[in-house]
Amino acid sequence: MILVAVALAIAAFLAVFLAAPVASVFHAAFSSGAGGFTLAHFETFFQISLMRESFWNSLYVAGLSVVFASLIAVPLAYFTVRYRFRGALVIQTLGVLPLIMPPFVGAVAMQLLFGRSGSVNLLLNDAFGFAVPFMDGLNGVIFVESLHYFPFILLNLVVSLRNIDGAMEESAQNLGASGFRLFRRIVFPLALPGYVAGASLVFVKVFDDLGTPLVLGTTNMLAPQAYLRITSVGIEDPIGYVISVVMVVFSVAALWASARILKGRDFATLQRGGSSLQRRALSPRQQLAAYFWVGLVLLLVLSPHIGILLMSFSRVWSFSVLPEGFTLAHYATVFAQSSGMIANTLVYCGAAALIDVVLGAAIAYLILRTRLPGRQLLDLAASSALAIPGVVLAIGYLRAFRGLELPLMQTAFTASALALVMAYAVRRLPYALRSCMAVLAQLHVSLEEAAENLGASKARTVRRIVVPLMAGGILAGFVTSFITAAVELSATIVLSSSASQAPMSYGIYLYMQSIAGRGPGAALGVIAVVIVGVGTYASHWLLERRSVPVAAARPIA
């Protein structure tokens, strides 16, 4: 009965804070004024030229971001895994750094570096008499998104390349294949699952991103239009809900297509890469070319971090290659005016991460350790949050919970910090769930059976045996949920009702809206990066040690 009650409680949480808001968005998109079903709102959507332009722009930006992210990630993964490359591990580690900085934080710094009057174009104009439109319009969004999200492809592709049986490459080489032909016909097809997984994530993340287009002033895309329609036209505007439905449908379609592409194809090899993986040597000329290319890529990868750091210390940085002076005043401003935002971030994200690990551990236990009917539906429902854009979930909250007041706080739910915490928790639940399921799957059930044979009840066994042995995975899930929630902007700017209750991501967005505030905004961005960086390091440290020794479990008596 206890397990049934836990399952029902989790189902009720997901129904209230995930299913109901999303369902309200769909209902509003398909509902006529009299409450009946209609497709008129979708017809109106495609009749508005701005909506059609935004739709195709979003597809264009997401698609080209995948292309450019692939051009960065695929060679980087192949060189560092398949060749004897000094510093390969360092290069792969530096390649993941963009994920530490949310794209909207570095977007303004990228304008200062690569804009028409930015550092790079000033140098190009002085030396060669021309400038490159890196950051003009949609180009800027594609540039920033590609640099930020290519690690998704890099991480997945590195794993796939390492798992390929090296004997297959040797056989192809013995038959005369080499160079690009070997890569195109043998290596890349076998690594396709990793590439597709990473590319689909890049597409979904870019298609749903709200912060980067807003910060760059590019509003002719779906996510910014959804936000602007709801916040400017009003919550009753049906077009805002139609945009939200379109975003959800395409996010789900992208994930479905990635699975469909691989369906029915066999990528298995007789053994993993491991010791059979023969790394090939590069000639001196090839090494020089490879290091030049890798160095250029890493310089681009680190440019947002360099730019935001310089910007946070600059007195004035305009129409010059480097800042014209340095100061600590921006950090003083942040700690004087926005220390509450930093505290809010720690509280909100900490509370959301705690909810996530409790729910994630409970769902993992129900799925892997019980035979409750329908338990797989809990996994499906919790994981479906990955396909729901943050702006859509936030809009759903505004509609589903409008008029709902919290009795003790005498305030509307949607204007309270609780709404932000719930939105963060729902959106990050899949990360904590996967971490908890991974560590529980590694624990043999005989450990629990032994405790029960010695007289321990099911509840005591869970408390004294299962939870301590899952501690590494639970802590890793907590940190992962925390650091990803700390840089959430989509739901934040929709649900934040006042600066005093807002977290850091909202403060960065507000600062970046004016030239005078960009210095403090950059300083707050650096603080956010430090928090996320420390959290990311802690997450990796915990993941390395999540296999807790059996001796770590407390005695059951």
C-alpha positions as CSV (number, residue, x, y, z in Angstrom):
1,M,0.0,0.0,0.0
2,I,2.9,2.4,0.8
3,L,4.4,1.9,-2.7
4,V,1.0,2.4,-4.3
5,A,0.6,5.6,-2.3
6,V,4.0,6.8,-3.4
7,A,3.3,6.1,-7.0
8,L,0.0,7.9,-6.8
9,A,1.6,10.9,-5.2
10,I,4.3,11.1,-7.9
11,A,1.6,10.8,-10.6
12,A,-0.4,13.6,-9.0
13,F,2.6,15.8,-8.9
14,L,3.4,15.2,-12.6
15,A,-0.3,15.7,-13.4
16,V,-0.6,19.0,-11.6
17,F,2.7,20.6,-12.5
18,L,3.5,19.1,-15.9
19,A,0.5,17.6,-17.6
20,A,-2.2,20.1,-16.6
21,P,-0.1,23.3,-17.7
22,V,0.8,21.7,-21.0
23,A,-2.8,20.5,-21.6
24,S,-4.1,24.0,-20.9
25,V,-1.8,25.3,-23.6
26,F,-3.1,22.8,-26.1
27,H,-6.7,23.4,-25.0
28,A,-6.3,27.2,-25.5
29,A,-4.7,26.6,-29.0
30,F,-7.6,24.4,-30.2
31,S,-10.5,26.0,-28.4
32,S,-13.0,28.3,-30.0
33,G,-14.5,31.2,-28.1
34,A,-17.6,29.1,-27.2
35,G,-15.4,26.3,-25.9
36,G,-15.6,24.0,-28.9
37,F,-12.8,22.6,-31.1
38,T,-11.3,24.7,-33.8
39,L,-8.3,25.0,-36.1
40,A,-9.0,28.7,-36.9
41,H,-6.2,29.8,-34.6
42,F,-3.7,27.8,-36.6
43,E,-5.1,29.2,-39.8
44,T,-4.6,32.7,-38.4
45,F,-1.1,31.8,-37.3
46,F,0.0,30.9,-40.8
47,Q,-1.8,33.9,-42.3
48,I,0.3,36.3,-40.3
49,S,3.6,37.0,-42.2
50,L,5.6,37.6,-39.0
51,M,4.5,34.1,-37.6
52,R,5.4,32.4,-40.9
53,E,8.8,34.2,-40.9
54,S,9.4,33.2,-37.3
55,F,8.5,29.6,-37.9
56,W,10.9,29.3,-40.8
57,N,13.6,31.3,-39.0
58,S,13.5,28.9,-36.1
59,L,13.8,25.9,-38.3
60,Y,16.6,27.6,-40.3
61,V,18.5,28.6,-37.1
62,A,18.1,25.2,-35.5
63,G,19.1,23.3,-38.7
64,L,22.2,25.5,-39.4
65,S,23.3,25.3,-35.8
66,V,23.3,21.5,-36.1
67,V,25.4,21.8,-39.3
68,F,28.0,24.2,-37.8
69,A,28.1,22.4,-34.5
70,S,28.8,19.2,-36.4
71,L,31.6,20.9,-38.4
72,I,33.2,21.8,-35.0
73,A,32.5,18.6,-33.1
74,V,33.0,15.8,-35.6
75,P,36.6,16.5,-36.6
76,L,37.5,17.4,-32.9
77,A,36.1,14.0,-31.7
78,Y,37.7,12.0,-34.6
79,F,41.2,13.6,-34.2
80,T,41.3,13.2,-30.4
81,V,40.0,9.6,-30.4
82,R,41.5,8.0,-33.5
83,Y,45.0,9.6,-33.6
84,R,47.9,9.8,-31.3
85,F,47.3,13.4,-30.3
86,R,49.2,14.9,-27.4
87,G,46.8,16.7,-25.0
88,A,43.7,14.9,-26.4
89,L,42.1,14.7,-23.0
90,V,42.7,18.4,-22.2
91,I,41.3,19.3,-25.6
92,Q,38.1,17.2,-25.0
93,T,37.7,18.8,-21.6
94,L,38.1,22.3,-22.9
95,G,35.6,21.4,-25.6
96,V,32.9,20.9,-23.0
97,L,33.4,24.3,-21.4
98,P,30.7,26.1,-23.4
99,L,28.1,24.1,-21.6
100,I,29.2,25.8,-18.3
101,M,28.1,29.2,-19.7
102,P,24.5,29.7,-20.8
103,P,24.4,31.1,-24.3
104,F,22.5,34.3,-23.4
105,V,25.2,35.2,-20.9
106,G,28.0,35.2,-23.6
107,A,25.8,36.6,-26.4
108,V,26.6,40.3,-25.6
109,A,30.3,39.5,-25.1
110,M,30.3,37.8,-28.5
111,Q,28.9,41.0,-30.0
112,L,31.8,43.0,-28.6
113,L,34.3,40.4,-30.0
114,F,32.6,39.5,-33.4
115,G,30.1,42.3,-34.0
116,R,30.5,44.8,-36.9
117,S,32.5,47.1,-34.5
118,G,33.9,44.2,-32.5
119,S,37.5,43.3,-31.8
120,V,37.8,40.8,-34.7
121,N,36.2,42.9,-37.3
122,L,38.2,46.0,-36.3
123,L,41.4,43.9,-36.7
124,L,40.2,42.6,-40.1
125,N,39.2,46.0,-41.3
126,D,42.6,47.5,-40.3
127,A,44.5,44.6,-41.9
128,F,42.5,43.7,-45.0
129,G,39.8,46.4,-45.3
130,F,36.7,44.2,-44.9
131,A,34.5,42.9,-42.1
132,V,32.6,39.6,-41.6
133,P,28.9,39.8,-40.5
134,F,29.3,37.1,-37.7
135,M,26.7,38.6,-35.5
136,D,24.2,40.2,-37.9
137,G,20.6,39.1,-37.3
138,L,20.1,35.4,-37.5
139,N,23.8,34.8,-38.1
140,G,24.5,35.9,-34.6
141,V,22.1,33.5,-33.1
142,I,23.4,30.6,-35.2
143,F,27.0,31.6,-34.3
144,V,26.4,31.7,-30.6
145,E,24.2,28.6,-30.5
146,S,26.6,26.5,-32.5
147,L,29.5,27.4,-30.2
148,H,27.5,26.7,-27.1
149,Y,25.8,23.5,-28.0
150,F,28.4,21.6,-30.1
151,P,29.6,19.7,-27.0
152,F,26.4,17.7,-27.0
153,I,27.6,16.2,-30.3
154,L,31.2,16.0,-29.1
155,L,30.4,14.1,-25.9
156,N,28.1,11.5,-27.6
157,L,30.4,11.0,-30.6
158,V,33.5,10.5,-28.5
159,V,31.8,7.7,-26.6
160,S,30.6,6.1,-29.9
161,L,34.0,6.3,-31.5
162,R,35.7,4.7,-28.5
163,N,33.3,1.8,-28.6
164,I,34.0,0.9,-32.3
165,D,36.0,-2.3,-32.8
166,G,39.4,-1.1,-34.2
167,A,39.7,-4.4,-36.1
168,M,37.0,-3.2,-38.5
169,E,39.1,-0.1,-39.4
170,E,42.1,-2.3,-39.9
171,S,40.2,-4.6,-42.2
172,A,39.0,-1.7,-44.3
173,Q,42.6,-0.3,-44.4
174,N,43.8,-3.7,-45.6
175,L,41.3,-3.6,-48.4
176,G,42.6,-0.2,-49.5
177,A,40.3,2.3,-47.7
178,S,42.0,5.3,-46.1
179,G,41.6,8.9,-45.2
180,F,38.1,10.5,-45.7
181,R,36.8,7.3,-47.5
182,L,37.6,5.2,-44.4
183,F,35.8,7.8,-42.2
184,R,32.8,8.1,-44.5
185,R,32.2,4.4,-45.2
186,I,33.3,2.7,-41.9
187,V,33.9,5.0,-38.9
188,F,31.1,7.5,-39.1
189,P,28.3,5.0,-40.0
190,L,29.3,2.9,-36.9
191,A,29.4,6.0,-34.7
192,L,26.0,7.3,-36.1
193,P,24.0,6.6,-32.9
194,G,26.2,8.9,-30.9
195,Y,26.1,11.6,-33.5
196,V,22.3,11.4,-34.0
197,A,21.7,11.6,-30.2
198,G,23.9,14.7,-30.0
199,A,22.5,16.4,-33.1
200,S,18.9,15.9,-32.0
201,L,19.7,17.5,-28.6
202,V,21.3,20.5,-30.4
203,F,18.3,20.9,-32.7
204,V,15.8,20.8,-29.8
205,K,17.8,23.1,-27.5
206,V,18.3,25.7,-30.3
207,F,14.7,25.5,-31.5
208,D,13.4,26.1,-28.0
209,D,15.9,28.7,-26.8
210,L,14.5,32.0,-25.8
211,G,17.3,33.9,-24.0
212,T,19.9,34.1,-26.8
213,P,17.5,35.6,-29.5
214,L,16.1,38.1,-26.9
215,V,19.5,39.3,-25.7
216,L,20.7,39.7,-29.4
217,G,17.5,41.6,-30.2
218,T,16.3,38.9,-32.8
219,T,12.6,38.5,-32.0
220,N,11.5,37.0,-35.4
221,M,11.7,33.5,-34.1
222,L,9.1,31.3,-32.4
223,A,10.3,31.3,-28.8
224,P,10.6,35.1,-28.6
225,Q,7.2,35.5,-30.3
226,A,5.5,33.2,-27.9
227,Y,6.9,35.2,-25.0
228,L,6.1,38.6,-26.5
229,R,2.5,37.6,-27.5
230,I,1.7,36.4,-24.0
231,T,3.4,39.2,-22.1
232,S,2.3,42.1,-24.4
233,V,-0.9,41.0,-26.1
234,G,-2.2,39.1,-23.1
235,I,-2.8,35.7,-21.6
236,E,-6.0,35.3,-23.7
237,D,-4.2,35.7,-27.0
238,P,-4.6,32.3,-28.8
239,I,-1.6,32.9,-31.2
240,G,0.8,32.6,-28.2
241,Y,-0.6,29.2,-27.4
242,V,-0.5,28.1,-31.1
243,I,3.2,29.0,-31.1
244,S,3.7,27.0,-28.0
245,V,2.0,23.9,-29.5
246,V,4.1,24.2,-32.7
247,M,7.3,24.3,-30.5
248,V,6.2,21.2,-28.5
249,V,5.3,19.3,-31.7
250,F,8.6,20.0,-33.4
251,S,10.6,19.2,-30.3
252,V,8.9,15.8,-29.9
253,A,9.2,15.3,-33.7
254,A,12.9,15.9,-33.6
255,L,13.4,13.4,-30.8
256,W,11.2,10.9,-32.5
257,A,13.0,11.3,-35.8
258,S,16.4,10.7,-34.2
259,A,15.1,7.4,-32.9
260,R,13.4,6.6,-36.2
261,I,16.6,7.2,-38.2
262,L,18.4,4.4,-36.2
263,K,15.5,2.0,-36.2
264,G,16.2,-1.3,-37.9
265,R,19.9,-0.7,-38.3
266,D,22.6,-2.7,-36.6
267,F,25.6,-0.8,-35.2
268,A,26.9,-3.6,-33.0
269,T,30.6,-4.8,-33.2
270,L,32.2,-7.9,-31.8
271,Q,34.1,-6.0,-29.1
272,R,34.4,-2.4,-27.8
273,G,37.3,-0.2,-28.9
274,G,39.3,-0.6,-25.7
275,S,42.6,-2.3,-26.3
276,S,41.8,-3.1,-29.9
277,L,41.6,0.6,-30.8
278,Q,44.8,1.4,-32.6
279,R,45.5,5.1,-32.6
280,R,47.2,6.2,-35.8
281,A,50.2,8.5,-35.9
282,L,50.2,11.9,-37.7
283,S,53.0,13.1,-39.9
284,P,54.7,16.3,-38.7
285,R,52.8,18.3,-41.4
286,Q,49.5,16.7,-40.4
287,Q,50.2,17.4,-36.7
288,L,50.8,21.1,-37.5
289,A,47.6,21.3,-39.5
290,A,45.6,19.5,-36.8
291,Y,46.9,21.5,-33.9
292,F,46.3,24.7,-35.9
293,W,42.7,23.7,-36.5
294,V,42.1,22.5,-32.9
295,G,43.7,25.7,-31.6
296,L,41.4,27.9,-33.7
297,V,38.4,25.9,-32.6
298,L,39.3,26.2,-28.9
299,L,39.9,29.9,-29.3
300,L,36.4,30.2,-30.6
301,V,35.0,28.0,-27.9
302,L,36.7,30.0,-25.2
303,S,35.8,33.4,-26.7
304,P,32.5,33.9,-24.8
305,H,34.3,33.2,-21.5
306,I,37.1,35.6,-22.4
307,G,34.7,38.2,-23.6
308,I,32.4,38.1,-20.6
309,L,35.4,38.2,-18.2
310,L,36.9,41.2,-19.9
311,M,33.5,42.9,-20.1
312,S,33.0,42.4,-16.3
313,F,36.2,44.3,-15.6
314,S,36.0,47.0,-18.3
315,R,35.4,50.7,-17.7
316,V,34.5,51.3,-21.4
317,W,34.6,48.9,-24.3
318,S,33.2,50.3,-27.5
319,F,34.8,50.6,-31.0
320,S,38.0,49.2,-29.6
321,V,39.8,45.9,-29.8
322,L,40.2,45.7,-26.0
323,P,38.6,47.6,-23.1
324,E,40.0,51.1,-22.5
325,G,40.3,50.6,-18.8
326,F,39.6,48.1,-16.0
327,T,37.6,48.4,-12.8
328,L,36.0,46.3,-10.0
329,A,33.1,48.7,-9.8
330,H,30.7,46.3,-11.7
331,Y,31.2,43.6,-9.1
332,A,30.6,46.1,-6.3
333,T,27.4,47.1,-8.0
334,V,26.3,43.5,-8.3
335,F,26.9,42.7,-4.7
336,A,25.2,45.9,-3.6
337,Q,22.2,45.7,-5.8
338,S,21.8,42.0,-6.7
339,S,23.0,40.0,-3.8
340,G,19.4,39.0,-3.2
341,M,19.3,37.5,-6.7
342,I,22.3,35.3,-6.0
343,A,20.7,34.1,-2.7
344,N,17.4,33.5,-4.6
345,T,19.2,31.4,-7.1
346,L,20.7,29.2,-4.4
347,V,17.4,28.8,-2.6
348,Y,15.2,28.2,-5.7
349,C,17.5,25.9,-7.5
350,G,18.4,24.0,-4.3
351,A,14.8,23.4,-3.5
352,A,14.0,22.3,-7.1
353,A,17.0,19.9,-7.1
354,L,15.9,18.5,-3.7
355,I,12.5,17.8,-5.2
356,D,14.1,16.2,-8.2
357,V,16.3,13.8,-6.4
358,V,13.4,12.7,-4.1
359,L,11.1,12.1,-7.0
360,G,13.9,10.6,-9.2
361,A,15.0,8.1,-6.5
362,A,11.4,7.1,-5.8
363,I,10.5,6.6,-9.5
364,A,13.8,4.7,-10.1
365,Y,12.9,2.4,-7.2
366,L,9.4,1.8,-8.4
367,I,10.5,1.0,-11.9
368,L,13.5,-1.3,-11.0
369,R,12.4,-2.9,-7.7
370,T,8.7,-3.3,-8.0
371,R,6.1,-4.9,-10.2
372,L,3.5,-2.2,-9.9
373,P,1.3,-2.0,-13.1
374,G,1.9,1.1,-15.1
375,R,5.1,2.0,-13.4
376,Q,6.8,2.6,-16.8
377,L,4.3,5.4,-17.4
378,L,5.9,7.3,-14.5
379,D,9.3,7.2,-16.3
380,L,7.6,8.2,-19.6
381,A,5.8,11.1,-18.0
382,A,8.8,12.4,-16.1
383,S,11.1,12.1,-19.1
384,S,8.6,13.9,-21.4
385,A,9.6,17.2,-19.7
386,L,12.7,17.1,-21.9
387,A,10.5,17.8,-24.9
388,I,8.6,20.7,-23.3
389,P,10.3,24.1,-23.9
390,G,10.7,26.2,-20.7
391,V,8.7,29.1,-22.2
392,V,5.8,26.7,-23.0
393,L,5.7,25.3,-19.5
394,A,5.8,28.8,-18.0
395,I,2.9,30.0,-20.3
396,G,1.0,26.9,-19.2
397,Y,1.5,27.8,-15.6
398,L,0.1,31.3,-16.3
399,R,-3.0,29.9,-17.8
400,A,-3.6,26.7,-15.7
401,F,-3.0,28.4,-12.3
402,R,-4.4,31.9,-13.0
403,G,-6.6,33.0,-10.1
404,L,-5.0,30.5,-7.7
405,E,-3.8,32.2,-4.5
406,L,-1.5,30.7,-1.9
407,P,-3.5,31.0,1.4
408,L,-0.6,31.5,3.7
409,M,1.3,33.9,1.5
410,Q,-1.7,35.9,0.3
411,T,-0.3,36.1,-3.2
412,A,-1.0,34.5,-6.6
413,F,0.7,31.2,-7.3
414,T,2.1,32.4,-10.6
415,A,3.6,35.5,-8.9
416,S,5.3,33.6,-6.2
417,A,8.7,31.9,-5.9
418,L,7.0,28.6,-5.6
419,A,6.0,28.7,-9.3
420,L,9.6,29.1,-10.3
421,V,10.7,26.3,-8.0
422,M,8.0,23.9,-9.5
423,A,8.9,24.9,-13.1
424,Y,12.6,24.3,-12.4
425,A,11.9,21.0,-10.7
426,V,9.7,19.7,-13.5
427,R,12.1,20.7,-16.3
428,R,15.1,19.1,-14.5
429,L,13.5,16.0,-13.2
430,P,14.7,13.8,-16.2
431,Y,18.3,14.5,-15.3
432,A,17.9,13.4,-11.7
433,L,15.8,10.4,-12.7
434,R,18.5,9.1,-15.2
435,S,21.2,9.5,-12.6
436,C,19.2,7.7,-9.9
437,M,18.2,4.9,-12.3
438,A,21.8,4.4,-13.4
439,V,23.1,3.9,-9.9
440,L,20.2,1.7,-8.8
441,A,20.6,-0.5,-11.8
442,Q,24.2,-1.2,-10.6
443,L,23.0,-2.4,-7.2
444,H,22.2,-6.1,-7.0
445,V,18.9,-6.9,-5.5
446,S,20.5,-9.6,-3.3
447,L,21.8,-6.9,-1.0
448,E,18.2,-5.9,-0.1
449,E,17.1,-9.5,0.1
450,A,19.8,-10.2,2.6
451,A,18.7,-7.3,4.8
452,E,15.1,-8.5,4.6
453,N,16.1,-12.1,5.5
454,L,17.7,-10.7,8.6
455,G,14.4,-9.1,9.7
456,A,14.5,-5.6,8.3
457,S,11.3,-4.2,6.9
458,K,11.0,-2.9,3.4
459,A,11.1,0.7,4.6
460,R,14.1,0.1,6.8
461,T,15.9,-1.7,4.0
462,V,15.3,1.3,1.7
463,R,16.4,3.8,4.4
464,R,19.5,1.9,5.7
465,I,20.7,0.0,2.6
466,V,19.3,1.4,-0.7
467,V,19.6,5.1,0.0
468,P,23.2,5.0,1.3
469,L,24.3,2.9,-1.7
470,M,22.6,5.3,-4.1
471,A,24.1,8.3,-2.4
472,G,26.6,9.0,-5.2
473,G,24.0,9.0,-7.9
474,I,21.5,11.0,-5.8
475,L,24.1,13.7,-5.1
476,A,25.2,13.8,-8.8
477,G,21.5,14.1,-9.8
478,F,21.1,17.0,-7.3
479,V,24.1,18.9,-8.6
480,T,23.1,18.3,-12.2
481,S,19.6,19.6,-11.6
482,F,20.9,22.5,-9.6
483,I,23.4,23.8,-12.2
484,T,21.1,23.5,-15.1
485,A,18.3,25.3,-13.2
486,A,20.7,28.1,-12.2
487,V,21.0,29.2,-15.8
488,E,17.3,28.7,-16.8
489,L,16.0,31.9,-18.5
490,S,12.9,30.8,-20.5
491,A,10.7,30.0,-17.6
492,T,12.3,32.6,-15.4
493,I,11.5,35.7,-17.4
494,V,7.9,34.6,-17.9
495,L,7.2,33.8,-14.2
496,S,9.4,36.4,-12.4
497,S,7.0,39.1,-11.2
498,S,9.6,41.4,-9.4
499,A,13.3,41.9,-9.3
500,S,13.4,41.3,-5.5
501,Q,12.1,37.7,-6.0
502,A,14.0,37.0,-9.2
503,P,17.1,34.7,-9.6
504,M,20.4,35.6,-11.3
505,S,19.4,34.7,-14.8
506,Y,16.6,37.3,-14.7
507,G,19.1,39.9,-13.3
508,I,21.6,39.2,-16.1
509,Y,18.8,39.7,-18.7
510,L,17.7,43.0,-17.1
511,Y,21.2,44.3,-16.9
512,M,22.0,43.4,-20.5
513,Q,19.0,45.4,-21.8
514,S,20.9,48.7,-21.4
515,I,24.4,49.7,-22.4
516,A,25.0,51.2,-18.9
517,G,24.1,47.9,-17.2
518,R,26.1,45.5,-19.3
519,G,29.2,45.7,-17.1
520,P,27.3,44.6,-13.9
521,G,25.4,42.1,-16.1
522,A,28.7,40.6,-17.2
523,A,29.9,40.5,-13.6
524,L,26.7,38.7,-12.6
525,G,27.3,36.4,-15.5
526,V,30.8,35.6,-14.3
527,I,29.4,34.8,-10.9
528,A,26.8,32.5,-12.5
529,V,29.5,30.8,-14.5
530,V,31.6,30.2,-11.4
531,I,28.6,28.7,-9.6
532,V,27.8,26.4,-12.5
533,G,31.5,25.6,-13.0
534,V,31.9,24.6,-9.4
535,G,28.7,22.6,-9.6
536,T,29.9,20.9,-12.8
537,Y,33.2,19.9,-11.2
538,A,31.3,18.5,-8.2
539,S,29.0,16.6,-10.4
540,H,31.9,14.9,-12.2
541,W,33.6,14.2,-8.9
542,L,30.5,12.6,-7.6
543,L,29.9,10.6,-10.7
544,E,33.4,9.1,-10.5
545,R,32.6,8.0,-6.9
546,R,28.9,7.1,-7.1
547,S,29.6,3.4,-6.7
548,V,29.6,3.6,-2.9
549,P,31.2,0.6,-1.2
550,V,28.8,-1.7,0.6
551,A,30.6,-0.9,3.9
552,A,29.3,2.7,3.6
553,A,25.8,1.5,4.3
554,R,24.8,1.8,7.9
555,P,23.9,-1.3,9.9
556,I,20.2,-2.2,9.8
557,A,19.9,-2.9,13.5
